[in-house]
Amino acid sequence: MTFLIAFLLSFIGFWVFVPLAFAMARMLGIYAIVPERQCFVYVLFGKVLATIDEPGIHFLLPRLGLGAFIVNWLGTRHVIDMRLDQQYQRSQPVNSEEGAPMGIGIWFEMFISDPVAYLFKNADPRGSLGANVSNSTVRCLSNLPLNAMLINRHSMSSTVRDEVSPKSHEWGYRLGSVYIRKVHFRDVAMIRQIESKVVNRLRQVTSAIKQDGANQVSIITSTAERRAAIEFAKASAIRPQLVGAALEEVSRDPEVASALFSILETQKALAGNGRITLIPPGHAFLEQSLAAEVDGVSATGAAVRTEVSPAVPSVASSGIFPFQPPPLPGGVRGDF
């Protein structure tokens, strides 16, 4: 039972009375707790008594004296946020050196450097800093060459920052990093004209690339054809020499030469479209044919005529027929 009572009293004391005691001490101005990245400015009867910007627990009697007991009742404690802030201003109107209407988007950081000046030297430090940045952008970046305006963003950012920083520090608001994020044309008709010119230029470049490729292909093709023609001409010039050398080699052996030319004549005869009638050796077939004819007409009623293709005029003398047939009676000829 005693343990339970002690537990309840400790719980009530630590969770109720101790927080109330610390709250009363803070209200009476005995101490104050400053959070991270914040600043307390104590003002009593229009006079700044102290500025505390270090985080932690601070006793106010050494800093404020006896005014610490009444500053929370009769004075004012300003809590200022010291964290880094940022802002982006879109499409600040400027003109290039060529007269083109341009828009510049500028991003900048800012933080409070002097809490007292921030509170009492300017009613709207943030708005004044934004207006100062906008005016400096228009004043410093106007009449720049269009090429430099589109490329040299780092130098433009440095120019704006150097122009704004000294003036903004007087109000307790310091400018941090400045960066030109976007540079664009503000005139819609000019944008359409630039797009049209870019498209036409791309078409010209594409056509030039295609034409250059076609020219290169033509050059390569013509070079290859010229080299091929030279090689074919060389081959045509060498062919008779090679064929003559081969025939000379073959003609050294009469039997091989006779067999070769016989085969070649036979191939030529077979390759022709004419009709060839082969007559066996001897005169028996001719005697029988002559006996069967009557006045130049065969038993079948057709004239006896054997035709040989003009493509093989030397068949009879090539050794295939061992004799030259005599003229047939009655005006009938046998052509072989």
Helices and strands as residue ranges (DSSP letters): H 2-12, I 13-17, H 18-27, E 31-34, E 38-44, E 47-52, E 56-59, H 61-64, G 65-69, H 71-74, E 76-81, E 85-95, E 101-112, H 115-120, H 125-141, H 146-151, H 153-169, E 173-185, H 188-251, H 254-271, H 284-292, G 329-331
